[in-house]
Amino acid sequence: MRSVFADEYNLVSIQCDYFGLEFMQHSPLPESLYNFNDMGIMQALDNLTAIGIVEQILKDNNLNFNAGKVIAYGHSHGAYLAYLLNVLSP
């Protein structure tokens, strides 16, 4: 979907490998203080950080973009994160 959206609708699309991704859809993995299964706030913050970094790259390269039109999209857990992003940064 990223390439389809980017090419057909002139969008910048991002896929974030967020904190705890390796815990999703795998057999149980050992957790530690440095790597644990957080299925929410930390993943949403990773996505917000990725958006902020890409926004800064666009600005640094003098590329025009509409910062007022950011789309968060996902399926299942990704949709949950999209809703959480909207709560954290409407």
Gaussian input, Z-matrix of N, CA and C with variables (Angstrom, degrees):
# hf/3-21g

backbone

0 1
 N
 C     1     B1
 C     2     B2     1     A1
 N     3     B3     2     A2     1     D1
 C     4     B4     3     A3     2     D2
 C     5     B5     4     A4     3     D3
 N     6     B6     5     A5     4     D4
 C     7     B7     6     A6     5     D5
 C     8     B8     7     A7     6     D6
 N     9     B9     8     A8     7     D7
 C    10    B10     9     A9     8     D8
 C    11    B11    10    A10     9     D9
 N    12    B12    11    A11    10    D10
 C    13    B13    12    A12    11    D11
 C    14    B14    13    A13    12    D12
 N    15    B15    14    A14    13    D13
 C    16    B16    15    A15    14    D14
 C    17    B17    16    A16    15    D15
 N    18    B18    17    A17    16    D16
 C    19    B19    18    A18    17    D17
 C    20    B20    19    A19    18    D18
 N    21    B21    20    A20    19    D19
 C    22    B22    21    A21    20    D20
 C    23    B23    22    A22    21    D21
 N    24    B24    23    A23    22    D22
 C    25    B25    24    A24    23    D23
 C    26    B26    25    A25    24    D24
 N    27    B27    26    A26    25    D25
 C    28    B28    27    A27    26    D26
 C    29    B29    28    A28    27    D27
 N    30    B30    29    A29    28    D28
 C    31    B31    30    A30    29    D29
 C    32    B32    31    A31    30    D30
 N    33    B33    32    A32    31    D31
 C    34    B34    33    A33    32    D32
 C    35    B35    34    A34    33    D33
 N    36    B36    35    A35    34    D34
 C    37    B37    36    A36    35    D35
 C    38    B38    37    A37    36    D36
 N    39    B39    38    A38    37    D37
 C    40    B40    39    A39    38    D38
 C    41    B41    40    A40    39    D39
 N    42    B42    41    A41    40    D40
 C    43    B43    42    A42    41    D41
 C    44    B44    43    A43    42    D42
 N    45    B45    44    A44    43    D43
 C    46    B46    45    A45    44    D44
 C    47    B47    46    A46    45    D45
 N    48    B48    47    A47    46    D46
 C    49    B49    48    A48    47    D47
 C    50    B50    49    A49    48    D48
 N    51    B51    50    A50    49    D49
 C    52    B52    51    A51    50    D50
 C    53    B53    52    A52    51    D51
 N    54    B54    53    A53    52    D52
 C    55    B55    54    A54    53    D53
 C    56    B56    55    A55    54    D54
 N    57    B57    56    A56    55    D55
 C    58    B58    57    A57    56    D56
 C    59    B59    58    A58    57    D57
 N    60    B60    59    A59    58    D58
 C    61    B61    60    A60    59    D59
 C    62    B62    61    A61    60    D60
 N    63    B63    62    A62    61    D61
 C    64    B64    63    A63    62    D62
 C    65    B65    64    A64    63    D63
 N    66    B66    65    A65    64    D64
 C    67    B67    66    A66    65    D65
 C    68    B68    67    A67    66    D66
 N    69    B69    68    A68    67    D67
 C    70    B70    69    A69    68    D68
 C    71    B71    70    A70    69    D69
 N    72    B72    71    A71    70    D70
 C    73    B73    72    A72    71    D71
 C    74    B74    73    A73    72    D72
 N    75    B75    74    A74    73    D73
 C    76    B76    75    A75    74    D74
 C    77    B77    76    A76    75    D75
 N    78    B78    77    A77    76    D76
 C    79    B79    78    A78    77    D77
 C    80    B80    79    A79    78    D78
 N    81    B81    80    A80    79    D79
 C    82    B82    81    A81    80    D80
 C    83    B83    82    A82    81    D81
 N    84    B84    83    A83    82    D82
 C    85    B85    84    A84    83    D83
 C    86    B86    85    A85    84    D84
 N    87    B87    86    A86    85    D85
 C    88    B88    87    A87    86    D86
 C    89    B89    88    A88    87    D87
 N    90    B90    89    A89    88    D88
 C    91    B91    90    A90    89    D89
 C    92    B92    91    A91    90    D90
 N    93    B93    92    A92    91    D91
 C    94    B94    93    A93    92    D92
 C    95    B95    94    A94    93    D93
 N    96    B96    95    A95    94    D94
 C    97    B97    96    A96    95    D95
 C    98    B98    97    A97    96    D96
 N    99    B99    98    A98    97    D97
 C   100   B100    99    A99    98    D98
 C   101   B101   100   A100    99    D99
 N   102   B102   101   A101   100   D100
 C   103   B103   102   A102   101   D101
 C   104   B104   103   A103   102   D102
 N   105   B105   104   A104   103   D103
 C   106   B106   105   A105   104   D104
 C   107   B107   106   A106   105   D105
 N   108   B108   107   A107   106   D106
 C   109   B109   108   A108   107   D107
 C   110   B110   109   A109   108   D108
 N   111   B111   110   A110   109   D109
 C   112   B112   111   A111   110   D110
 C   113   B113   112   A112   111   D111
 N   114   B114   113   A113   112   D112
 C   115   B115   114   A114   113   D113
 C   116   B116   115   A115   114   D114
 N   117   B117   116   A116   115   D115
 C   118   B118   117   A117   116   D116
 C   119   B119   118   A118   117   D117
 N   120   B120   119   A119   118   D118
 C   121   B121   120   A120   119   D119
 C   122   B122   121   A121   120   D120
 N   123   B123   122   A122   121   D121
 C   124   B124   123   A123   122   D122
 C   125   B125   124   A124   123   D123
 N   126   B126   125   A125   124   D124
 C   127   B127   126   A126   125   D125
 C   128   B128   127   A127   126   D126
 N   129   B129   128   A128   127   D127
 C   130   B130   129   A129   128   D128
 C   131   B131   130   A130   129   D129
 N   132   B132   131   A131   130   D130
 C   133   B133   132   A132   131   D131
 C   134   B134   133   A133   132   D132
 N   135   B135   134   A134   133   D133
 C   136   B136   135   A135   134   D134
 C   137   B137   136   A136   135   D135
 N   138   B138   137   A137   136   D136
 C   139   B139   138   A138   137   D137
 C   140   B140   139   A139   138   D138
 N   141   B141   140   A140   139   D139
 C   142   B142   141   A141   140   D140
 C   143   B143   142   A142   141   D141
 N   144   B144   143   A143   142   D142
 C   145   B145   144   A144   143   D143
 C   146   B146   145   A145   144   D144
 N   147   B147   146   A146   145   D145
 C   148   B148   147   A147   146   D146
 C   149   B149   148   A148   147   D147
 N   150   B150   149   A149   148   D148
 C   151   B151   150   A150   149   D149
 C   152   B152   151   A151   150   D150
 N   153   B153   152   A152   151   D151
 C   154   B154   153   A153   152   D152
 C   155   B155   154   A154   153   D153
 N   156   B156   155   A155   154   D154
 C   157   B157   156   A156   155   D155
 C   158   B158   157   A157   156   D156
 N   159   B159   158   A158   157   D157
 C   160   B160   159   A159   158   D158
 C   161   B161   160   A160   159   D159
 N   162   B162   161   A161   160   D160
 C   163   B163   162   A162   161   D161
 C   164   B164   163   A163   162   D162
 N   165   B165   164   A164   163   D163
 C   166   B166   165   A165   164   D164
 C   167   B167   166   A166   165   D165
 N   168   B168   167   A167   166   D166
 C   169   B169   168   A168   167   D167
 C   170   B170   169   A169   168   D168
 N   171   B171   170   A170   169   D169
 C   172   B172   171   A171   170   D170
 C   173   B173   172   A172   171   D171
 N   174   B174   173   A173   172   D172
 C   175   B175   174   A174   173   D173
 C   176   B176   175   A175   174   D174
 N   177   B177   176   A176   175   D175
 C   178   B178   177   A177   176   D176
 C   179   B179   178   A178   177   D177
 N   180   B180   179   A179   178   D178
 C   181   B181   180   A180   179   D179
 C   182   B182   181   A181   180   D180
 N   183   B183   182   A182   181   D181
 C   184   B184   183   A183   182   D182
 C   185   B185   184   A184   183   D183
 N   186   B186   185   A185   184   D184
 C   187   B187   186   A186   185   D185
 C   188   B188   187   A187   186   D186
 N   189   B189   188   A188   187   D187
 C   190   B190   189   A189   188   D188
 C   191   B191   190   A190   189   D189
 N   192   B192   191   A191   190   D190
 C   193   B193   192   A192   191   D191
 C   194   B194   193   A193   192   D192
 N   195   B195   194   A194   193   D193
 C   196   B196   195   A195   194   D194
 C   197   B197   196   A196   195   D195
 N   198   B198   197   A197   196   D196
 C   199   B199   198   A198   197   D197
 C   200   B200   199   A199   198   D198
 N   201   B201   200   A200   199   D199
 C   202   B202   201   A201   200   D200
 C   203   B203   202   A202   201   D201
 N   204   B204   203   A203   202   D202
 C   205   B205   204   A204   203   D203
 C   206   B206   205   A205   204   D204
 N   207   B207   206   A206   205   D205
 C   208   B208   207   A207   206   D206
 C   209   B209   208   A208   207   D207
 N   210   B210   209   A209   208   D208
 C   211   B211   210   A210   209   D209
 C   212   B212   211   A211   210   D210
 N   213   B213   212   A212   211   D211
 C   214   B214   213   A213   212   D212
 C   215   B215   214   A214   213   D213
 N   216   B216   215   A215   214   D214
 C   217   B217   216   A216   215   D215
 C   218   B218   217   A217   216   D216
 N   219   B219   218   A218   217   D217
 C   220   B220   219   A219   218   D218
 C   221   B221   220   A220   219   D219
 N   222   B222   221   A221   220   D220
 C   223   B223   222   A222   221   D221
 C   224   B224   223   A223   222   D222
 N   225   B225   224   A224   223   D223
 C   226   B226   225   A225   224   D224
 C   227   B227   226   A226   225   D225
 N   228   B228   227   A227   226   D226
 C   229   B229   228   A228   227   D227
 C   230   B230   229   A229   228   D228
 N   231   B231   230   A230   229   D229
 C   232   B232   231   A231   230   D230
 C   233   B233   232   A232   231   D231
 N   234   B234   233   A233   232   D232
 C   235   B235   234   A234   233   D233
 C   236   B236   235   A235   234   D234
 N   237   B237   236   A236   235   D235
 C   238   B238   237   A237   236   D236
 C   239   B239   238   A238   237   D237
 N   240   B240   239   A239   238   D238
 C   241   B241   240   A240   239   D239
 C   242   B242   241   A241   240   D240
 N   243   B243   242   A242   241   D241
 C   244   B244   243   A243   242   D242
 C   245   B245   244   A244   243   D243
 N   246   B246   245   A245   244   D244
 C   247   B247   246   A246   245   D245
 C   248   B248   247   A247   246   D246
 N   249   B249   248   A248   247   D247
 C   250   B250   249   A249   248   D248
 C   251   B251   250   A250   249   D249
 N   252   B252   251   A251   250   D250
 C   253   B253   252   A252   251   D251
 C   254   B254   253   A253   252   D252
 N   255   B255   254   A254   253   D253
 C   256   B256   255   A255   254   D254
 C   257   B257   256   A256   255   D255
 N   258   B258   257   A257   256   D256
 C   259   B259   258   A258   257   D257
 C   260   B260   259   A259   258   D258
 N   261   B261   260   A260   259   D259
 C   262   B262   261   A261   260   D260
 C   263   B263   262   A262   261   D261
 N   264   B264   263   A263   262   D262
 C   265   B265   264   A264   263   D263
 C   266   B266   265   A265   264   D264
 N   267   B267   266   A266   265   D265
 C   268   B268   267   A267   266   D266
 C   269   B269   268   A268   267   D267

   B1=1.4440
   B2=1.5331
   B3=1.3420
   B4=1.4661
   B5=1.5145
   B6=1.3264
   B7=1.4658
   B8=1.5230
   B9=1.3297
   B10=1.4628
   B11=1.5306
   B12=1.3141
   B13=1.4639
   B14=1.5206
   B15=1.3169
   B16=1.4664
   B17=1.5242
   B18=1.3131
   B19=1.4597
   B20=1.5255
   B21=1.3258
   B22=1.4575
   B23=1.5248
   B24=1.3210
   B25=1.4643
   B26=1.5258
   B27=1.3350
   B28=1.4582
   B29=1.5312
   B30=1.3148
   B31=1.4616
   B32=1.5182
   B33=1.3083
   B34=1.4620
   B35=1.5185
   B36=1.3069
   B37=1.4625
   B38=1.5280
   B39=1.3176
   B40=1.4649
   B41=1.5218
   B42=1.3197
   B43=1.4541
   B44=1.5168
   B45=1.2982
   B46=1.4598
   B47=1.5243
   B48=1.3277
   B49=1.4658
   B50=1.5192
   B51=1.3007
   B52=1.4540
   B53=1.5175
   B54=1.3219
   B55=1.4576
   B56=1.5296
   B57=1.3202
   B58=1.4593
   B59=1.5160
   B60=1.3271
   B61=1.4577
   B62=1.5248
   B63=1.3151
   B64=1.4696
   B65=1.5295
   B66=1.3358
   B67=1.4617
   B68=1.5266
   B69=1.3149
   B70=1.4611
   B71=1.5310
   B72=1.3303
   B73=1.4571
   B74=1.5238
   B75=1.2828
   B76=1.4627
   B77=1.5236
   B78=1.3133
   B79=1.4555
   B80=1.5264
   B81=1.3169
   B82=1.4671
   B83=1.5369
   B84=1.3176
   B85=1.4632
   B86=1.5234
   B87=1.3301
   B88=1.4630
   B89=1.5255
   B90=1.3285
   B91=1.4576
   B92=1.5284
   B93=1.3377
   B94=1.4629
   B95=1.5191
   B96=1.3149
   B97=1.4676
   B98=1.5222
   B99=1.3319
   B100=1.4631
   B101=1.5250
   B102=1.3204
   B103=1.4593
   B104=1.5264
   B105=1.3218
   B106=1.4556
   B107=1.5208
   B108=1.3181
   B109=1.4504
   B110=1.5324
   B111=1.3031
   B112=1.4596
   B113=1.5268
   B114=1.2903
   B115=1.4634
   B116=1.5279
   B117=1.3108
   B118=1.4510
   B119=1.5054
   B120=1.3102
   B121=1.4639
   B122=1.5258
   B123=1.3182
   B124=1.4698
   B125=1.5237
   B126=1.3328
   B127=1.4573
   B128=1.5295
   B129=1.3177
   B130=1.4671
   B131=1.5282
   B132=1.3264
   B133=1.4667
   B134=1.5255
   B135=1.3314
   B136=1.4700
   B137=1.5283
   B138=1.3251
   B139=1.4634
   B140=1.5244
   B141=1.3316
   B142=1.4720
   B143=1.5254
   B144=1.3221
   B145=1.4620
   B146=1.5261
   B147=1.3298
   B148=1.4700
   B149=1.5287
   B150=1.3146
   B151=1.4707
   B152=1.5232
   B153=1.3322
   B154=1.4672
   B155=1.5199
   B156=1.3191
   B157=1.4657
   B158=1.5223
   B159=1.3277
   B160=1.4649
   B161=1.5328
   B162=1.3196
   B163=1.4662
   B164=1.5278
   B165=1.3226
   B166=1.4677
   B167=1.5302
   B168=1.3244
   B169=1.4711
   B170=1.5251
   B171=1.3384
   B172=1.4672
   B173=1.5276
   B174=1.3281
   B175=1.4741
   B176=1.5269
   B177=1.3327
   B178=1.4663
   B179=1.5298
   B180=1.3292
   B181=1.4623
   B182=1.5273
   B183=1.3471
   B184=1.4660
   B185=1.5259
   B186=1.3232
   B187=1.4579
   B188=1.5300
   B189=1.3083
   B190=1.4582
   B191=1.5202
   B192=1.3132
   B193=1.4552
   B194=1.5227
   B195=1.3079
   B196=1.4558
   B197=1.5197
   B198=1.3275
   B199=1.4668
   B200=1.5284
   B201=1.3280
   B202=1.4561
   B203=1.5176
   B204=1.3155
   B205=1.4662
   B206=1.5180
   B207=1.3120
   B208=1.4610
   B209=1.5221
   B210=1.3183
   B211=1.4620
   B212=1.5220
   B213=1.3138
   B214=1.4642
   B215=1.5174
   B216=1.3206
   B217=1.4662
   B218=1.5165
   B219=1.3023
   B220=1.4524
   B221=1.5142
   B222=1.3210
   B223=1.4649
   B224=1.5178
   B225=1.3011
   B226=1.4522
   B227=1.5328
   B228=1.3136
   B229=1.4668
   B230=1.5263
   B231=1.3255
   B232=1.4631
   B233=1.5157
   B234=1.3277
   B235=1.4664
   B236=1.5289
   B237=1.3257
   B238=1.4674
   B239=1.5310
   B240=1.3350
   B241=1.4593
   B242=1.5230
   B243=1.3298
   B244=1.4652
   B245=1.5398
   B246=1.3198
   B247=1.4670
   B248=1.5225
   B249=1.3134
   B250=1.4572
   B251=1.5335
   B252=1.3433
   B253=1.4622
   B254=1.5181
   B255=1.3143
   B256=1.4598
   B257=1.5264
   B258=1.3246
   B259=1.4697
   B260=1.5349
   B261=1.3242
   B262=1.4722
   B263=1.5143
   B264=1.3383
   B265=1.4573
   B266=1.5347
   B267=1.3384
   B268=1.4812
   B269=1.5182
   A1=111.33
   A2=117.00
   A3=118.51
   A4=111.23
   A5=117.71
   A6=119.86
   A7=111.24
   A8=117.81
   A9=120.58
   A10=109.77
   A11=116.91
   A12=120.21
   A13=111.24
   A14=116.48
   A15=120.34
   A16=111.37
   A17=117.62
   A18=121.56
   A19=112.98
   A20=116.90
   A21=119.57
   A22=114.03
   A23=117.73
   A24=120.14
   A25=113.62
   A26=117.12
   A27=121.79
   A28=111.57
   A29=115.48
   A30=122.02
   A31=110.81
   A32=115.78
   A33=121.99
   A34=104.63
   A35=118.11
   A36=120.08
   A37=109.86
   A38=115.09
   A39=122.52
   A40=108.75
   A41=116.72
   A42=121.31
   A43=106.40
   A44=116.12
   A45=121.11
   A46=110.39
   A47=116.81
   A48=121.08
   A49=106.11
   A50=116.10
   A51=121.40
   A52=112.59
   A53=113.80
   A54=123.03
   A55=110.18
   A56=117.99
   A57=122.66
   A58=114.39
   A59=117.16
   A60=120.75
   A61=112.13
   A62=117.26
   A63=120.23
   A64=112.76
   A65=117.47
   A66=120.22
   A67=112.58
   A68=116.73
   A69=120.43
   A70=110.62
   A71=116.06
   A72=124.47
   A73=113.46
   A74=117.52
   A75=121.61
   A76=108.06
   A77=115.72
   A78=118.79
   A79=108.38
   A80=117.67
   A81=120.41
   A82=112.64
   A83=115.16
   A84=122.57
   A85=108.87
   A86=117.49
   A87=119.00
   A88=110.95
   A89=116.54
   A90=121.74
   A91=109.24
   A92=115.06
   A93=121.04
   A94=108.31
   A95=115.98
   A96=119.76
   A97=111.84
   A98=117.23
   A99=121.69
   A100=113.44
   A101=116.48
   A102=120.06
   A103=108.26
   A104=115.11
   A105=118.91
   A106=110.27
   A107=114.68
   A108=122.28
   A109=109.44
   A110=116.45
   A111=121.59
   A112=107.07
   A113=116.61
   A114=121.21
   A115=110.50
   A116=117.12
   A117=117.41
   A118=114.53
   A119=115.80
   A120=121.79
   A121=112.36
   A122=118.73
   A123=119.62
   A124=111.19
   A125=117.10
   A126=120.19
   A127=110.66
   A128=116.75
   A129=120.35
   A130=110.33
   A131=117.35
   A132=120.26
   A133=111.30
   A134=117.58
   A135=120.61
   A136=110.44
   A137=116.65
   A138=120.10
   A139=111.46
   A140=117.61
   A141=120.56
   A142=111.07
   A143=117.01
   A144=120.90
   A145=110.45
   A146=117.27
   A147=121.23
   A148=110.61
   A149=116.83
   A150=120.56
   A151=110.18
   A152=116.78
   A153=120.83
   A154=112.60
   A155=117.47
   A156=121.24
   A157=110.51
   A158=117.29
   A159=120.14
   A160=110.19
   A161=116.73
   A162=120.81
   A163=110.67
   A164=116.92
   A165=120.88
   A166=111.24
   A167=117.43
   A168=120.86
   A169=110.27
   A170=116.40
   A171=119.95
   A172=110.81
   A173=116.98
   A174=121.12
   A175=111.12
   A176=116.66
   A177=121.11
   A178=111.97
   A179=116.52
   A180=121.68
   A181=112.53
   A182=116.00
   A183=122.21
   A184=113.09
   A185=116.32
   A186=121.24
   A187=109.13
   A188=116.19
   A189=121.09
   A190=110.04
   A191=115.81
   A192=121.66
   A193=108.01
   A194=115.89
   A195=121.65
   A196=108.70
   A197=116.69
   A198=121.64
   A199=111.49
   A200=116.97
   A201=120.91
   A202=113.27
   A203=116.54
   A204=120.13
   A205=109.86
   A206=115.64
   A207=122.21
   A208=106.63
   A209=116.74
   A210=122.22
   A211=108.09
   A212=117.11
   A213=122.03
   A214=106.70
   A215=116.51
   A216=121.56
   A217=109.88
   A218=116.70
   A219=119.60
   A220=111.37
   A221=114.86
   A222=122.44
   A223=107.67
   A224=117.22
   A225=123.14
   A226=110.73
   A227=117.98
   A228=120.19
   A229=111.12
   A230=116.97
   A231=120.50
   A232=112.04
   A233=117.67
   A234=121.26
   A235=110.03
   A236=116.69
   A237=121.17
   A238=110.24
   A239=116.60
   A240=119.94
   A241=111.33
   A242=117.43
   A243=120.83
   A244=109.77
   A245=116.92
   A246=119.85
   A247=110.88
   A248=117.63
   A249=121.45
   A250=111.15
   A251=117.87
   A252=121.41
   A253=110.45
   A254=116.35
   A255=120.45
   A256=111.22
   A257=117.14
   A258=120.51
   A259=109.89
   A260=116.71
   A261=121.25
   A262=113.18
   A263=116.71
   A264=120.77
   A265=109.10
   A266=115.72
   A267=119.66
   A268=112.95
   D1=-31.83
   D2=-177.68
   D3=-57.99
   D4=-50.14
   D5=-176.84
   D6=-68.51
   D7=-36.74
   D8=177.98
   D9=-62.29
   D10=-50.01
   D11=179.94
   D12=-61.47
   D13=-46.53
   D14=-177.42
   D15=-62.07
   D16=-45.93
   D17=-176.26
   D18=-74.55
   D19=-43.98
   D20=-174.29
   D21=-81.26
   D22=-26.19
   D23=-174.22
   D24=-120.88
   D25=12.70
   D26=178.40
   D27=53.64
   D28=54.71
   D29=-179.69
   D30=-115.71
   D31=154.98
   D32=166.20
   D33=-93.75
   D34=124.06
   D35=-179.13
   D36=-116.97
   D37=144.98
   D38=-175.38
   D39=-129.70
   D40=138.08
   D41=167.85
   D42=-120.74
   D43=122.07
   D44=-175.20
   D45=-101.62
   D46=126.46
   D47=168.75
   D48=-86.31
   D49=96.44
   D50=-169.65
   D51=-91.89
   D52=168.42
   D53=179.83
   D54=-53.57
   D55=130.48
   D56=175.92
   D57=84.39
   D58=5.71
   D59=-177.34
   D60=-56.67
   D61=-36.30
   D62=-176.69
   D63=-68.39
   D64=-13.92
   D65=178.82
   D66=-84.46
   D67=-9.57
   D68=-176.50
   D69=-85.42
   D70=130.93
   D71=174.14
   D72=58.06
   D73=34.38
   D74=175.58
   D75=-130.06
   D76=166.40
   D77=174.29
   D78=-65.37
   D79=159.30
   D80=-175.80
   D81=-52.33
   D82=133.70
   D83=177.86
   D84=-114.45
   D85=151.30
   D86=177.52
   D87=-69.18
   D88=139.46
   D89=178.05
   D90=-106.00
   D91=155.85
   D92=176.79
   D93=-140.53
   D94=178.52
   D95=176.74
   D96=-64.87
   D97=-22.33
   D98=-175.46
   D99=-100.17
   D100=-14.88
   D101=179.93
   D102=-150.10
   D103=107.12
   D104=-176.37
   D105=-141.00
   D106=167.67
   D107=-175.00
   D108=-86.46
   D109=96.40
   D110=175.47
   D111=-114.60
   D112=106.43
   D113=-174.10
   D114=-96.57
   D115=56.02
   D116=-178.45
   D117=-174.33
   D118=-102.71
   D119=-167.49
   D120=-59.70
   D121=-43.18
   D122=-178.30
   D123=-68.02
   D124=-37.45
   D125=177.24
   D126=-66.38
   D127=-40.49
   D128=177.75
   D129=-64.47
   D130=-40.23
   D131=177.89
   D132=-65.50
   D133=-35.41
   D134=174.77
   D135=-61.55
   D136=-42.95
   D137=178.45
   D138=-64.90
   D139=-42.77
   D140=177.58
   D141=-62.53
   D142=-38.78
   D143=177.85
   D144=-63.97
   D145=-42.77
   D146=178.74
   D147=-61.48
   D148=-43.50
   D149=178.37
   D150=-61.61
   D151=-44.88
   D152=179.40
   D153=-61.87
   D154=-40.06
   D155=179.79
   D156=-66.74
   D157=-45.52
   D158=179.17
   D159=-63.30
   D160=-40.17
   D161=176.62
   D162=-58.29
   D163=-43.41
   D164=179.92
   D165=-67.04
   D166=-38.72
   D167=176.90
   D168=-61.09
   D169=-43.88
   D170=178.10
   D171=-60.71
   D172=-44.60
   D173=179.15
   D174=-63.51
   D175=-44.51
   D176=-178.67
   D177=-61.69
   D178=-27.67
   D179=-179.60
   D180=-98.23
   D181=13.18
   D182=179.05
   D183=52.09
   D184=40.01
   D185=177.46
   D186=-96.21
   D187=134.53
   D188=179.73
   D189=-78.49
   D190=135.50
   D191=175.25
   D192=-156.14
   D193=158.79
   D194=179.94
   D195=-100.01
   D196=100.27
   D197=-178.48
   D198=-68.36
   D199=-12.81
   D200=178.15
   D201=-83.03
   D202=-4.42
   D203=179.32
   D204=-122.16
   D205=85.89
   D206=177.06
   D207=-115.03
   D208=128.80
   D209=-178.80
   D210=-111.06
   D211=126.20
   D212=172.44
   D213=-105.63
   D214=125.74
   D215=-172.77
   D216=-137.06
   D217=140.17
   D218=175.71
   D219=-171.30
   D220=168.66
   D221=176.01
   D222=-111.46
   D223=145.70
   D224=173.86
   D225=53.69
   D226=-114.34
   D227=-179.46
   D228=-63.49
   D229=-33.64
   D230=176.49
   D231=-62.64
   D232=-36.22
   D233=176.69
   D234=-67.20
   D235=-40.78
   D236=175.38
   D237=-58.12
   D238=-44.47
   D239=178.67
   D240=-65.41
   D241=-36.46
   D242=178.39
   D243=-62.14
   D244=-43.58
   D245=176.63
   D246=-64.25
   D247=-41.45
   D248=179.37
   D249=-64.42
   D250=-38.64
   D251=175.31
   D252=-58.63
   D253=-41.27
   D254=-179.10
   D255=-66.83
   D256=-33.07
   D257=176.60
   D258=-69.49
   D259=-43.95
   D260=-176.66
   D261=-73.92
   D262=-33.63
   D263=-176.59
   D264=-146.70
   D265=78.63
   D266=-175.65
   D267=-60.50

